[in-house]
Amino acid sequence: MNLLATQRCVEIHQEIGWTEKRIIETSFDMKLFDNELIVKDDTFPLTAIFDISYRKKPEQDAMGFLYLHTNRGVRTYYIKDDAYSLVSAYQKLKSERPELR
């Protein structure tokens, strides 16, 4: 099981106290291996993934979206960094292996 690419994703939570509202950001890594994609506690076999895409504005602090198209629906994740390396690694893997097409 070889690690091919990693993408940092962000979770945003809001907490409301007596006198304030706090926004809490936590992050986790999405890891692409040669046979599966691991996202926090979820594991997706590559045969269950149809596509990976993302949308992000070019500004430095802009928040973007990473879309994971699976046989269980589309999952959306927040990202702050460009996801080009993850998407291109997946596309390369998909083009090399006919069972993933």
C-alpha positions, 0 to 999 in steps of 0.5 A: 500500500503506497501513499500517492498523495495527501490533501489537507482538509478543514472542518469548521465548527461554531460554538455559541457561549453566553456572550460570544460565538467562536469559530473553531477550525480543525484539519485532517489529511485525506490520503490517497493510496494505490488501492483506497482513499482514507478520509478521517474514519472513512475508507473508500476503495478506489473502485467505489470512487467515480471522480475527484474534483475541486474548486478554489479561488486563486487568492491565498486565504480563500476557502475551496471545496473538494468533491469526492464522487462515490457510489455512496453520493458526493462528499464535499470537503473544505480545503485551503490549499490547492488540490491539484496533486491529489486530483492529478495522482488520482487521474493518473492512477485511473488512466493506468488501471482499467478497472477504475474507469 
